[in-house]
Amino acid sequence: VKIWAVTVQNEPEHNAPWEACCYTAKEEAEFVALHLGPTLRSIHPDVQIFIYDHNKDHVYDWAREALGVERPSPAKAFVRGIAFHWYAGDHFDKLRKTREEFPDATLLATEACYERHRWKSGTRITEGDWSFGEGYAHDIMGNLNAGAAGWIDWNMLLDDAGGPNHVGNVCDSPLMASVTDQELHVHPQYFFLGHFSKYVWPRSKCLASSMSGTPSCSEQRIYGTCTAQDGLQGVALKRPDGAIVVVMLNAANLSVTFKLLLDGANAAPCALRASIPARSIQTYVLQLA
């Protein structure tokens, strides 16, 4: 396995019952500047360092400390980007502000999952919870539109108990394996992730896009929440082959008819009238050449 990057510490603001170490933003920046950065550059110069690796609500504060605003930061020379998790809720505004103020830093979502207690009554391991897939797509779209470069699930495959986990922090995942029955259960997150991993290629660029005539939700909610309040959602990206990929999400209980309008400076405007069923996700791949 080729290691291309590391984070300094998982969830440095959390005094966790598992292997952990708490840092303040200032302490982590000093550790990178005086120890981790010089040592890693000397031994493994190709391995990049991402700071923070915790929830989005404080991502901007940690970026300011490590990358410097009022005063230069010695850690900046060693930091490639800022890693973050989703457990504090959307906070896409914090990502956008970080991206605008530190455009050279890569923003990377490095952990998301649903803890098992989020299962609704009646949820079965055989099919999982459809809203979990919607929540994944909602977070991916919001992060990409706010300036993130990618999105990483915490667990792609877990056993039927939501582990293994030595502190009982059991979770759901896109794939759940029943060891006793030798069966693999595919959950909705797997299919929702496929709309991004299959069609959005590496080195794709997120395009500026906007929605009109649809509601949006600005209130902070528990992580992974996506409902009809969010309206029609979408993200547009340009692949290295020139194709435009548009992923659309409708978490409402009614189908939505919409017009997809492409109006770029280097191409003639074009429009597509489309419809998306209730509680569904769609991907459009547009070859404009």
C-alpha positions as a Markdown table, in Angstrom:
| # | Residue | x | y | z |
|---|---|---|---|---|
| 1 | Val | 0.0 | 0.0 | 0.0 |
| 2 | Lys | 1.5 | 3.3 | -1.1 |
| 3 | Ile | 1.0 | 5.9 | 1.6 |
| 4 | Trp | 0.6 | 9.4 | 0.1 |
| 5 | Ala | -0.5 | 11.4 | 3.1 |
| 6 | Val | -1.0 | 11.2 | 6.9 |
| 7 | Thr | -3.0 | 13.3 | 9.4 |
| 8 | Val | -1.4 | 14.3 | 12.6 |
| 9 | Gln | -4.0 | 12.8 | 15.0 |
| 10 | Asn | -7.5 | 11.5 | 14.6 |
| 11 | Glu | -10.0 | 13.8 | 16.3 |
| 12 | Pro | -7.6 | 15.8 | 18.4 |
| 13 | Glu | -10.4 | 17.6 | 20.2 |
| 14 | His | -12.0 | 14.4 | 21.5 |
| 15 | Asn | -10.7 | 12.7 | 24.7 |
| 16 | Ala | -11.6 | 9.3 | 23.3 |
| 17 | Pro | -11.8 | 5.9 | 25.0 |
| 18 | Trp | -9.7 | 4.4 | 22.2 |
| 19 | Glu | -6.1 | 5.2 | 21.1 |
| 20 | Ala | -6.0 | 9.0 | 21.0 |
| 21 | Cys | -4.1 | 12.1 | 21.9 |
| 22 | Cys | -5.7 | 15.6 | 22.5 |
| 23 | Tyr | -4.2 | 18.7 | 21.0 |
| 24 | Thr | -5.2 | 22.3 | 20.8 |
| 25 | Ala | -4.8 | 23.9 | 17.4 |
| 26 | Lys | -1.7 | 25.7 | 18.6 |
| 27 | Glu | -0.1 | 22.6 | 20.0 |
| 28 | Glu | -0.7 | 20.6 | 16.8 |
| 29 | Ala | 0.8 | 23.4 | 14.7 |
| 30 | Glu | 3.9 | 23.5 | 16.9 |
| 31 | Phe | 4.2 | 19.7 | 16.7 |
| 32 | Val | 4.1 | 19.8 | 13.0 |
| 33 | Ala | 6.6 | 22.7 | 12.7 |
| 34 | Leu | 9.2 | 21.3 | 15.2 |
| 35 | His | 8.9 | 17.6 | 14.9 |
| 36 | Leu | 6.6 | 15.8 | 12.5 |
| 37 | Gly | 7.1 | 18.1 | 9.5 |
| 38 | Pro | 10.9 | 18.1 | 9.5 |
| 39 | Thr | 11.2 | 14.4 | 10.3 |
| 40 | Leu | 8.7 | 13.2 | 7.7 |
| 41 | Arg | 10.2 | 15.4 | 5.0 |
| 42 | Ser | 13.7 | 14.0 | 5.8 |
| 43 | Ile | 12.6 | 10.3 | 5.7 |
| 44 | His | 9.6 | 10.3 | 3.4 |
| 45 | Pro | 9.6 | 13.6 | 1.4 |
| 46 | Asp | 6.7 | 12.4 | -0.8 |
| 47 | Val | 4.2 | 11.9 | 2.1 |
| 48 | Gln | 2.0 | 14.9 | 2.7 |
| 49 | Ile | 0.6 | 16.1 | 6.0 |
| 50 | Phe | -3.0 | 17.1 | 6.7 |
| 51 | Ile | -3.9 | 18.8 | 9.9 |
| 52 | Tyr | -7.0 | 18.7 | 12.1 |
| 53 | Asp | -8.9 | 15.5 | 11.1 |
| 54 | His | -12.0 | 16.4 | 13.2 |
| 55 | Asn | -15.4 | 18.0 | 12.8 |
| 56 | Lys | -16.3 | 20.8 | 10.3 |
| 57 | Asp | -17.5 | 23.2 | 12.9 |
| 58 | His | -13.9 | 24.1 | 13.9 |
| 59 | Val | -12.1 | 23.5 | 10.6 |
| 60 | Tyr | -11.6 | 27.2 | 9.9 |
| 61 | Asp | -10.1 | 27.9 | 13.4 |
| 62 | Trp | -7.5 | 25.1 | 13.0 |
| 63 | Ala | -6.6 | 26.3 | 9.5 |
| 64 | Arg | -6.0 | 29.8 | 10.8 |
| 65 | Glu | -3.6 | 28.5 | 13.5 |
| 66 | Ala | -1.6 | 26.1 | 11.2 |
| 67 | Leu | -1.5 | 28.2 | 8.1 |
| 68 | Gly | -1.3 | 31.7 | 9.7 |
| 69 | Val | -3.4 | 34.8 | 9.2 |
| 70 | Glu | -2.3 | 37.6 | 11.6 |
| 71 | Arg | 1.2 | 36.1 | 11.9 |
| 72 | Pro | 3.3 | 33.6 | 9.8 |
| 73 | Ser | 3.0 | 30.0 | 10.9 |
| 74 | Pro | 6.2 | 27.8 | 10.8 |
| 75 | Ala | 3.9 | 24.8 | 10.3 |
| 76 | Lys | 2.6 | 26.1 | 7.0 |
| 77 | Ala | 5.7 | 24.9 | 5.0 |
| 78 | Phe | 4.8 | 21.3 | 5.9 |
| 79 | Val | 1.0 | 21.3 | 5.6 |
| 80 | Arg | -0.7 | 20.2 | 2.4 |
| 81 | Gly | -4.2 | 20.5 | 3.6 |
| 82 | Ile | -7.0 | 20.2 | 6.2 |
| 83 | Ala | -8.8 | 17.0 | 7.0 |
| 84 | Phe | -12.3 | 17.0 | 8.5 |
| 85 | His | -15.2 | 14.8 | 9.7 |
| 86 | Trp | -19.0 | 15.2 | 9.5 |
| 87 | Tyr | -20.1 | 14.5 | 13.1 |
| 88 | Ala | -21.0 | 18.1 | 14.0 |
| 89 | Gly | -23.4 | 18.5 | 11.1 |
| 90 | Asp | -23.2 | 20.2 | 7.7 |
| 91 | His | -21.2 | 23.4 | 8.4 |
| 92 | Phe | -20.6 | 23.9 | 4.7 |
| 93 | Asp | -20.2 | 27.6 | 5.4 |
| 94 | Lys | -17.1 | 26.9 | 7.5 |
| 95 | Leu | -15.6 | 24.9 | 4.6 |
| 96 | Arg | -16.3 | 27.6 | 2.1 |
| 97 | Lys | -14.8 | 30.3 | 4.3 |
| 98 | Thr | -11.7 | 28.1 | 4.8 |
| 99 | Arg | -11.4 | 27.5 | 1.1 |
| 100 | Glu | -11.7 | 31.2 | 0.3 |
| 101 | Glu | -9.1 | 32.3 | 2.8 |
| 102 | Phe | -6.7 | 29.4 | 2.2 |
| 103 | Pro | -7.1 | 28.4 | -1.5 |
| 104 | Asp | -3.8 | 26.5 | -1.7 |
| 105 | Ala | -4.8 | 24.1 | 1.1 |
| 106 | Thr | -6.5 | 20.9 | 0.1 |
| 107 | Leu | -9.8 | 20.3 | 2.0 |
| 108 | Leu | -10.5 | 16.6 | 2.4 |
| 109 | Ala | -13.4 | 14.8 | 4.1 |
| 110 | Thr | -11.6 | 11.9 | 5.8 |
| 111 | Glu | -14.3 | 10.3 | 7.9 |
| 112 | Ala | -18.1 | 9.7 | 7.9 |
| 113 | Cys | -20.4 | 6.9 | 9.0 |
| 114 | Tyr | -23.7 | 6.4 | 10.7 |
| 115 | Glu | -23.4 | 5.1 | 14.3 |
| 116 | Arg | -25.7 | 2.1 | 14.8 |
| 117 | His | -27.9 | 4.0 | 17.2 |
| 118 | Arg | -29.1 | 6.0 | 14.2 |
| 119 | Trp | -31.0 | 3.0 | 12.9 |
| 120 | Lys | -34.8 | 3.7 | 12.9 |
| 121 | Ser | -37.1 | 1.2 | 14.5 |
| 122 | Gly | -37.7 | -1.7 | 12.2 |
| 123 | Thr | -34.4 | -1.3 | 10.2 |
| 124 | Arg | -33.0 | -4.6 | 9.2 |
| 125 | Ile | -29.4 | -5.5 | 8.3 |
| 126 | Thr | -30.5 | -7.1 | 5.1 |
| 127 | Glu | -31.4 | -3.8 | 3.4 |
| 128 | Gly | -30.3 | -1.0 | 5.8 |
| 129 | Asp | -31.8 | 2.5 | 5.8 |
| 130 | Trp | -32.5 | 4.4 | 2.6 |
| 131 | Ser | -32.0 | 7.8 | 4.3 |
| 132 | Phe | -28.4 | 6.9 | 5.1 |
| 133 | Gly | -27.6 | 6.9 | 1.4 |
| 134 | Glu | -29.4 | 10.3 | 1.0 |
| 135 | Gly | -27.3 | 11.7 | 3.9 |
| 136 | Tyr | -24.1 | 10.5 | 2.3 |
| 137 | Ala | -25.0 | 12.2 | -1.0 |
| 138 | His | -26.1 | 15.4 | 0.7 |
| 139 | Asp | -22.8 | 15.7 | 2.6 |
| 140 | Ile | -20.6 | 14.9 | -0.5 |
| 141 | Met | -22.5 | 17.5 | -2.6 |
| 142 | Gly | -22.3 | 20.1 | 0.1 |
| 143 | Asn | -18.6 | 19.5 | 0.7 |
| 144 | Leu | -17.7 | 19.6 | -3.0 |
| 145 | Asn | -19.6 | 22.7 | -3.6 |
| 146 | Ala | -17.9 | 24.4 | -0.7 |
| 147 | Gly | -14.4 | 23.6 | -2.0 |
| 148 | Ala | -13.5 | 20.1 | -0.8 |
| 149 | Ala | -11.4 | 17.8 | -3.0 |
| 150 | Gly | -12.8 | 14.4 | -2.0 |
| 151 | Trp | -14.8 | 12.3 | 0.5 |
| 152 | Ile | -13.7 | 9.2 | 2.4 |
| 153 | Asp | -16.1 | 6.8 | 4.1 |
| 154 | Trp | -14.9 | 5.5 | 7.5 |
| 155 | Asn | -15.9 | 1.9 | 6.9 |
| 156 | Met | -16.7 | 0.3 | 3.6 |
| 157 | Leu | -17.3 | -3.2 | 5.2 |
| 158 | Leu | -18.3 | -4.2 | 8.7 |
| 159 | Asp | -19.6 | -7.4 | 10.3 |
| 160 | Asp | -23.3 | -7.9 | 11.2 |
| 161 | Ala | -22.7 | -6.5 | 14.7 |
| 162 | Gly | -21.3 | -3.2 | 13.3 |
| 163 | Gly | -17.7 | -4.0 | 14.1 |
| 164 | Pro | -15.2 | -5.3 | 14.9 |
| 165 | Asn | -14.6 | -2.6 | 17.4 |
| 166 | His | -12.9 | -3.0 | 20.7 |
| 167 | Val | -14.8 | -0.2 | 22.5 |
| 168 | Gly | -18.3 | -1.0 | 21.3 |
| 169 | Asn | -18.5 | 2.0 | 18.9 |
| 170 | Val | -20.5 | 0.0 | 16.4 |
| 171 | Cys | -21.7 | 1.5 | 13.1 |
| 172 | Asp | -23.5 | 1.0 | 9.9 |
| 173 | Ser | -21.6 | 0.7 | 6.6 |
| 174 | Pro | -22.2 | 0.4 | 2.8 |
| 175 | Leu | -21.5 | -3.3 | 3.1 |
| 176 | Met | -22.3 | -5.5 | 6.0 |
| 177 | Ala | -21.1 | -9.1 | 6.2 |
| 178 | Ser | -22.9 | -11.9 | 8.2 |
| 179 | Val | -20.0 | -14.1 | 9.2 |
| 180 | Thr | -22.3 | -16.8 | 10.5 |
| 181 | Asp | -24.5 | -17.0 | 7.4 |
| 182 | Gln | -21.7 | -16.2 | 5.0 |
| 183 | Glu | -23.8 | -13.4 | 3.4 |
| 184 | Leu | -23.0 | -9.9 | 2.2 |
| 185 | His | -25.7 | -7.3 | 2.7 |
| 186 | Val | -25.5 | -4.2 | 0.4 |
| 187 | His | -26.9 | -1.0 | 2.0 |
| 188 | Pro | -28.1 | 2.1 | 0.3 |
| 189 | Gln | -24.9 | 4.1 | 0.9 |
| 190 | Tyr | -23.1 | 1.7 | -1.5 |
| 191 | Phe | -25.3 | 2.7 | -4.4 |
| 192 | Phe | -25.4 | 6.4 | -3.6 |
| 193 | Leu | -21.6 | 6.5 | -3.4 |
| 194 | Gly | -21.4 | 4.8 | -6.8 |
| 195 | His | -23.0 | 7.9 | -8.4 |
| 196 | Phe | -19.8 | 9.7 | -7.4 |
| 197 | Ser | -17.0 | 7.1 | -7.5 |
| 198 | Lys | -18.1 | 5.6 | -10.8 |
| 199 | Tyr | -18.7 | 8.9 | -12.8 |
| 200 | Val | -16.5 | 11.5 | -11.1 |
| 201 | Trp | -13.0 | 10.6 | -12.1 |
| 202 | Pro | -9.8 | 11.6 | -10.3 |
| 203 | Arg | -8.6 | 15.2 | -11.2 |
| 204 | Ser | -12.2 | 16.3 | -12.0 |
| 205 | Lys | -12.9 | 19.9 | -11.2 |
| 206 | Cys | -16.0 | 21.2 | -9.4 |
| 207 | Leu | -17.9 | 23.8 | -11.4 |
| 208 | Ala | -19.8 | 26.8 | -10.0 |
| 209 | Ser | -23.5 | 25.9 | -9.9 |
| 210 | Ser | -26.7 | 27.3 | -8.4 |
| 211 | Met | -30.2 | 26.2 | -7.7 |
| 212 | Ser | -33.3 | 28.3 | -8.0 |
| 213 | Gly | -37.0 | 27.7 | -7.3 |
| 214 | Thr | -36.3 | 25.1 | -4.7 |
| 215 | Pro | -36.1 | 25.2 | -0.8 |
| 216 | Ser | -32.9 | 24.9 | 1.1 |
| 217 | Cys | -32.1 | 24.3 | 4.8 |
| 218 | Ser | -29.7 | 26.5 | 6.7 |
| 219 | Glu | -30.2 | 25.2 | 10.2 |
| 220 | Gln | -27.7 | 22.9 | 11.8 |
| 221 | Arg | -29.0 | 19.4 | 12.4 |
| 222 | Ile | -27.6 | 16.1 | 13.5 |
| 223 | Tyr | -24.9 | 14.8 | 11.1 |
| 224 | Gly | -26.1 | 13.0 | 8.0 |
| 225 | Thr | -29.5 | 14.6 | 8.0 |
| 226 | Cys | -31.2 | 15.1 | 4.6 |
| 227 | Thr | -34.9 | 15.7 | 4.2 |
| 228 | Ala | -37.4 | 17.4 | 1.9 |
| 229 | Gln | -36.3 | 20.7 | 3.7 |
| 230 | Asp | -33.1 | 20.5 | 1.6 |
| 231 | Gly | -35.0 | 20.7 | -1.7 |
| 232 | Leu | -33.4 | 19.7 | -5.0 |
| 233 | Gln | -29.7 | 19.4 | -4.6 |
| 234 | Gly | -26.9 | 18.9 | -7.1 |
| 235 | Val | -23.2 | 19.2 | -7.9 |
| 236 | Ala | -21.5 | 19.7 | -11.3 |
| 237 | Leu | -18.0 | 18.7 | -12.2 |
| 238 | Lys | -15.8 | 18.6 | -15.3 |
| 239 | Arg | -13.8 | 15.4 | -15.9 |
| 240 | Pro | -10.4 | 15.2 | -17.4 |
| 241 | Asp | -12.0 | 13.9 | -20.6 |
| 242 | Gly | -14.0 | 17.1 | -20.9 |
| 243 | Ala | -17.4 | 15.5 | -19.9 |
| 244 | Ile | -19.6 | 17.4 | -17.5 |
| 245 | Val | -21.0 | 15.2 | -14.7 |
| 246 | Val | -24.0 | 16.5 | -12.8 |
| 247 | Val | -25.3 | 14.5 | -9.8 |
| 248 | Met | -28.8 | 15.4 | -8.6 |
| 249 | Leu | -30.5 | 14.4 | -5.3 |
| 250 | Asn | -34.2 | 14.6 | -4.4 |
| 251 | Ala | -34.9 | 13.7 | -0.8 |
| 252 | Ala | -38.6 | 14.8 | -1.0 |
| 253 | Asn | -41.5 | 12.4 | -1.1 |
| 254 | Leu | -42.6 | 13.9 | -4.5 |
| 255 | Ser | -41.0 | 13.8 | -7.9 |
| 256 | Val | -39.4 | 17.0 | -9.2 |
| 257 | Thr | -39.3 | 18.3 | -12.8 |
| 258 | Phe | -36.4 | 20.6 | -13.4 |
| 259 | Lys | -34.3 | 22.2 | -16.1 |
| 260 | Leu | -30.6 | 21.7 | -16.2 |
| 261 | Leu | -28.9 | 24.7 | -17.8 |
| 262 | Leu | -25.3 | 24.8 | -18.8 |
| 263 | Asp | -24.0 | 28.3 | -19.6 |
| 264 | Gly | -20.2 | 28.4 | -19.7 |
| 265 | Ala | -17.9 | 31.0 | -21.1 |
| 266 | Asn | -16.3 | 28.5 | -23.5 |
| 267 | Ala | -19.4 | 26.7 | -24.7 |
| 268 | Ala | -22.8 | 27.6 | -26.2 |
| 269 | Pro | -25.6 | 27.5 | -23.6 |
| 270 | Cys | -27.6 | 24.3 | -23.6 |
| 271 | Ala | -30.6 | 23.1 | -21.5 |
| 272 | Leu | -32.1 | 19.7 | -20.6 |
| 273 | Arg | -35.5 | 19.2 | -19.2 |
| 274 | Ala | -35.5 | 16.3 | -16.7 |
| 275 | Ser | -37.5 | 14.7 | -13.9 |
| 276 | Ile | -36.2 | 13.0 | -10.8 |
| 277 | Pro | -38.3 | 10.6 | -8.8 |
| 278 | Ala | -39.0 | 11.0 | -5.1 |
| 279 | Arg | -36.3 | 9.9 | -2.7 |
| 280 | Ser | -33.7 | 9.3 | -5.4 |
| 281 | Ile | -30.4 | 10.2 | -6.9 |
| 282 | Gln | -29.5 | 10.7 | -10.6 |
| 283 | Thr | -26.3 | 11.2 | -12.6 |
| 284 | Tyr | -26.0 | 12.9 | -16.0 |
| 285 | Val | -22.9 | 12.6 | -18.1 |
| 286 | Leu | -22.8 | 15.3 | -20.7 |
| 287 | Gln | -20.4 | 15.1 | -23.6 |
| 288 | Leu | -20.3 | 18.6 | -25.1 |
| 289 | Ala | -17.5 | 18.3 | -27.6 |
